[in-house]
């Protein structure tokens, strides 16, 4: 395998990994200190309300439950606002990544358009050898693989690898 094929594979894999990282970061979300503090307060209020279960302390328990419900509404409001802000930020990053992908793919196609990316033995490409042969067949070494089929293959393989093994590379 030539260095050009490995170079294209690594670039396409890096783009797929960046896309996967952005998806995971969007799904994971972030929690501010204020949200964590509110969650703890709600949990504490509900625990106190559950401890006050006798008839003589019913009014106090109901008051604590109402206070916890009010804090839950406040937390929901903060989460909604935070979600809107982060969603717009991730949308901006997604657009930037899309533009970068298009530019890098276009540059790779222009760079390797007239030269073969790699030469693969004939028996490895059967029965799809003619489809992957871009500039024809080299009788001495086998089929020559052009940039477009190679980029298609590498994008599919790198996407599959990112889905299967992305959790190892993309730990928080």
C-alpha positions as CSV (number, residue, x, y, z in Angstrom):
1,X,0.0,0.0,0.0
2,X,1.3,3.4,-0.9
3,X,1.8,6.3,1.5
4,X,-0.7,8.4,-0.4
5,X,-3.5,5.8,0.4
6,X,-2.5,5.9,4.1
7,X,-2.4,9.7,4.1
8,X,-5.9,9.9,2.6
9,X,-7.2,7.3,5.0
10,X,-5.8,9.2,8.0
11,X,-7.2,12.5,6.9
12,X,-10.7,11.1,6.2
13,X,-10.6,9.2,9.6
14,X,-9.6,12.4,11.4
15,X,-12.6,14.2,9.9
16,X,-14.9,11.3,10.8
17,X,-13.5,11.3,14.4
18,X,-14.1,15.0,14.7
19,X,-17.7,14.6,13.5
20,X,-18.3,11.7,16.0
21,X,-16.7,13.8,18.8
22,X,-19.1,16.6,18.1
23,X,-22.1,14.3,18.1
24,X,-21.1,12.8,21.4
25,X,-20.4,16.2,23.0
26,X,-23.8,17.4,21.8
27,X,-25.6,14.3,23.2
28,X,-23.7,14.4,26.5
29,X,-24.4,18.0,27.1
30,X,-23.0,20.0,30.0
31,X,-24.2,20.9,33.4
32,X,-23.3,24.1,35.1
33,X,-22.6,24.4,38.8
34,X,-26.0,26.1,39.2
35,X,-27.8,23.1,37.8
36,X,-25.9,20.7,40.0
37,X,-26.6,22.9,43.1
38,X,-30.3,22.9,42.2
39,X,-30.4,19.2,41.8
40,X,-28.8,18.7,45.2
41,X,-31.3,21.1,46.8
42,X,-34.3,19.4,45.2
43,X,-33.0,16.0,46.4
44,X,-32.5,17.3,49.9
45,X,-35.9,18.9,50.1
46,X,-37.6,15.7,48.9
47,X,-35.7,13.7,51.4
48,X,-36.8,16.0,54.2
49,X,-40.4,15.9,53.0
50,X,-40.4,12.1,53.0
51,X,-39.0,12.1,56.6
52,X,-42.0,14.2,57.7
53,X,-44.7,11.7,57.0
54,X,-46.7,11.9,60.2
55,X,-50.1,13.6,60.3
56,X,-48.9,16.4,62.5
57,X,-46.1,17.4,60.1
58,X,-48.2,17.0,56.9
59,X,-48.3,20.8,56.3
60,X,-44.6,21.2,56.6
61,X,-44.0,18.2,54.3
62,X,-46.4,19.7,51.7
63,X,-44.6,23.0,51.9
64,X,-41.2,21.3,51.2
65,X,-42.7,19.4,48.3
66,X,-44.1,22.6,46.8
67,X,-40.7,24.2,47.2
68,X,-39.0,21.3,45.5
69,X,-41.5,21.5,42.7
70,X,-40.8,25.2,42.2
71,X,-37.0,24.4,42.1
72,X,-37.7,21.7,39.6
73,X,-39.4,24.3,37.4
74,X,-36.5,26.7,37.8
75,X,-34.1,23.9,36.9
76,X,-36.2,23.0,33.8
77,X,-36.1,26.6,32.7
78,X,-32.3,26.8,33.1
79,X,-31.8,23.5,31.2
80,X,-34.0,24.8,28.4
81,X,-32.0,28.0,28.1
82,X,-28.7,26.1,28.3
83,X,-30.0,23.6,25.6
84,X,-30.8,26.4,23.2
85,X,-27.4,28.1,23.7
86,X,-25.4,24.9,23.3
87,X,-27.5,23.8,20.3
88,X,-26.7,26.9,18.4
89,X,-23.0,26.5,19.3
90,X,-23.0,22.9,18.1
91,X,-24.8,24.0,14.9
92,X,-22.1,26.5,14.3
93,X,-19.4,23.9,14.8
94,X,-21.2,21.4,12.6
95,X,-21.3,24.0,9.8
96,X,-17.6,24.8,10.2
97,X,-16.8,21.0,10.1
98,X,-19.0,20.5,7.0
99,X,-17.1,23.3,5.2
100,X,-13.8,21.9,6.3
101,X,-14.8,18.4,5.1
102,X,-15.9,19.7,1.7
103,X,-12.7,21.7,1.2
104,X,-10.4,18.9,2.3
105,X,-12.2,16.3,0.2
106,X,-12.1,18.7,-2.8
107,X,-8.3,19.3,-2.3
108,X,-7.6,15.6,-2.0
109,X,-9.6,14.9,-5.2
110,X,-7.7,17.7,-7.1
111,X,-4.3,16.6,-5.7
112,X,-4.7,12.9,-6.6
113,X,-7.0,13.3,-9.7
114,X,-4.3,12.4,-12.3
115,X,-2.3,10.0,-10.1
116,X,-3.4,6.7,-8.7
117,X,-3.7,6.5,-5.0
118,X,-2.6,2.9,-4.6
119,X,-2.1,-0.3,-6.6
120,X,-3.9,-3.4,-5.3
121,X,-3.4,-7.0,-6.4
122,X,-6.0,-8.2,-8.8
123,X,-7.4,-11.0,-6.6
124,X,-8.3,-8.6,-3.7
125,X,-10.6,-6.5,-5.9
126,X,-12.6,-9.4,-7.4
127,X,-15.4,-9.1,-8.6
128,X,-15.4,-5.3,-8.3
129,X,-12.0,-4.7,-9.9
130,X,-13.3,-2.7,-12.9
131,X,-15.3,-0.4,-10.7
132,X,-12.3,0.5,-8.6
133,X,-9.9,0.8,-11.5
134,X,-9.8,4.5,-12.2
135,X,-7.0,4.8,-14.8
136,X,-7.1,1.3,-16.1
137,X,-5.3,-1.9,-15.2
138,X,-1.5,-2.1,-14.8
139,X,-0.6,-5.5,-16.2
140,X,2.5,-5.8,-14.1
141,X,1.1,-5.0,-10.6
142,X,-2.7,-5.3,-10.8
143,X,-5.5,-2.9,-10.6
144,X,-4.9,0.8,-9.9
145,X,-7.3,2.4,-7.5
146,X,-8.2,6.1,-8.1
147,X,-9.0,8.8,-5.6
148,X,-12.8,8.7,-5.8
149,X,-13.3,5.0,-5.0
150,X,-10.5,5.2,-2.4
151,X,-12.2,8.1,-0.6
152,X,-15.5,6.3,-0.7
153,X,-14.0,3.2,0.8
154,X,-12.0,5.1,3.4
155,X,-15.0,7.2,4.5
156,X,-17.1,4.1,5.0
157,X,-14.4,2.2,6.9
158,X,-13.5,5.2,9.1
159,X,-17.1,5.8,9.9
160,X,-17.5,2.2,10.9
161,X,-14.3,2.3,13.0
162,X,-15.5,5.5,14.7
163,X,-18.8,4.0,15.6
164,X,-17.3,0.8,16.9
165,X,-14.2,2.1,18.6
166,X,-14.9,5.8,19.1
167,X,-15.7,5.3,22.8
168,X,-12.0,4.4,23.4
169,X,-10.7,7.5,21.7
170,X,-13.4,10.0,22.8
171,X,-13.5,9.6,26.5
172,X,-14.5,12.7,28.5
